[in-house]
C-alpha cells in the first residue's frame, strides 16, 4: 500500500497530525518526504502487505494491524 499526503507550507501542522495518526496505525510504514515541487510539500508512506495467515487462523506477522489477529490470542 502506498499513501501520498500533499500539503501547502501553511498546512504543515495539520499534515503533521495526519502523519502521526497514520504512523500509529501503520507502525512498519516507511516515510519519505519530497520538497522538490515547492510550494507544495509531499510525504509518501509505503507499507508492505501483511504476511500470509497460517492454517490455524493466526497471522504470521506480529506487527499486523488490529483485526488481523485471532481474537483468542
N, C-alpha and C positions, 0 to 999 in steps of 0.2 A: 504494500500500500504506500502511496506517495501523496503527501499533502503539501500544498503551497499556500502560504499566507503572504499576501501583498498589502502594503500599507504605506501611507504618507508619513513623513517625519513627525507631523503633529499628532498622529495616531499611535505613536510609539508606546505609550503607556497601556493602551487597550490591547495592542498586539502582544506586549509582554505578558499580560494577564492570560490571553488566549494560549500563548505558547506554554506558560506554566501549567495551565489546566491540561493541555494535550500531553505534556511531558509526564504528568501524574498518571494519565490514562494509558499512555504508551511508554512505559519505562525503558524499553530497549531501543527507542527511536534514535536515529542519528539526525543531528540538526546541522544544517548548512545555511549560512547567511550570504546574501548576494546584495551588494551595494552598487553594482555596475550600471543599473538602469535608473540612476538618480533623476528626478527627486523621489521616485518610488523605491521602496526597500522591499526585499523579499526574504522569507525564511522557508526553507524546504525541510520537511520531515520525511524520513524514509523508514518504514517498518517492514521487517521480514515477516513472511507468512508464519502463522503458528505451526509448530511441528505436528505431525500426524497423531491421531488418537490411537492408543493401544486397544487391543481387542476387548479388554475388560472395561473400557469406557473411561479410563483415566487419561488425561493429557500427558504427553511425554515432556512437555515444556513447562517447567515450574514458574516461568515468568509470563505465562499466558494471561490475558485479561480475564476479569471476572466473567463468569458464565461458561467458561470452557472447562473448568474443573468439576469433578464429580462432587455433588453437594455432601456426600457421606465422608469426604476426606476430612 
